[in-house]
Amino acid sequence: MTVLALSCFGFTASAASAERTSDRQILHVLDRLAFGPTAADVKHVKAVGIDRYIAEQLDPESTPEPPAVSERLAGLETLKLDPVQLFAEYGPLRPVDGVKPSPEDQQARRQRARLILEQAQAARIWRALYSPRQLQEVMVDFWYNHFNVFAGKALDRLWIGAYEADAIRPYALGRFRDLLGATAHHPAMLFYLDNAQNAAPGSKGLNGREAGINENYARELMELHTLGADGGYTQDDVVALARMLTGWGLARPAALPPSGSGFVFYPVRHDNGDKHFLGRDIAGNGEAEGEAALDFLAKSPATAHHIALELAQYFVADQPPSALVERVAVRFHETDGDIKAVLETLFASREFRDSTGAKYKSPYGFVISAARAAGLTVDNPK
């Protein structure tokens, strides 16, 4: 496979050993920091060098998007709408003058909403294929899987594109705490993991009935998003975190503003009692309790290790060297979760440079890589 790949991109078997090593390194870096090499990418990296290419990829704003990307994205109208606008344009029809919409009209509305997912998928594929900001696209894919939501869950079908655009993409190479906060406040996450229904026992839910504590988001927030399954928390911590996040919800349809995210904090639904969370006593303090919890989780050494391990598994090997994971975790902690700085440390490591051929691509990554290598033009990514 290596010999075939080298020949496909203009590398010859008669090259000197050192040059072949360099050629393999170029393909290795393009396979990890990008969705596979193109002939133009190989030529560019050979001209500027691997280190310069990595620096360019870590600074995506320095590279403008080409017309192949910008012109295609310009026609995707649903990507220009925020969550509230998407709900108004594509969400369930509401009664008008006391008359409920017919089942046929509601079904037609649901069919129309499929356009949102189609356009979100098209945007993701076009960017992965044609954007020179390849590392940004790789990290959007990484973080989207890390903070996953499911378009098949009712209203989440409306917000799947906005979730990537608003909560993932702007922070993919930024600070982890900002990324964590953006996902925590987004309606796609609030709805998917049911925190929109999380309320103090005895308070009124959005449907007017008594609500109660919902632990779903609190549990996933620690197990998957931050500390990891072995992060040292208990079931009592899950309950305490869920209580701290009570009242974080979505605006009622009748009270929606013209635009915005739709996030609302409901003081009357918040559990204002004191909590004990991960060894700390937390006084009742409304919405600020949830923000404090996110701060604490983002700064935890367990989170640093969990994210370092996932990044090393993604870019180096399924079972990465523990010494590498520890160095990356230290960098995460030292920089307050600066994702760009963490990746700099990872990509500069000997373990990364020496891990050629140690990873298989996902089915999505394999298809995108094949299309990029073949130079295919994809106008309809359905």
Protein Blocks (a to p, Z undefined) as FASTA:
>chain_A
ZZmmmmmnopafkbcfklmmmmmmmmmmmmmmpgcjafklmmmmmmnojklmmmmmmmmm
lpccdfklmmmmmmmmklmpcfklmmmmmmccddeehiacdfklmmmmmmmmmmmmmmmm
mmmmmmmmmmmklmlmmmmmmmmmmmgccfkgojlmmmmmmmmmmmmmmmmmmcfklmmm
mmmmpmklmmmnopmmgccehiacfkopacdddfklmmmmmmmmmnopmlopafklmmmm
mmmmgoiacddfklccfbdjhpacdfklpcfbdcdeehiacddehjmlmmmmmmmmmmpm
klmmmmmmmmmmmmmomcdcfklmmmmmmmmmmnnopaklmmmmmmmpmklmmmgoiacc
dfklmmmmmmmmnopacfblZZ
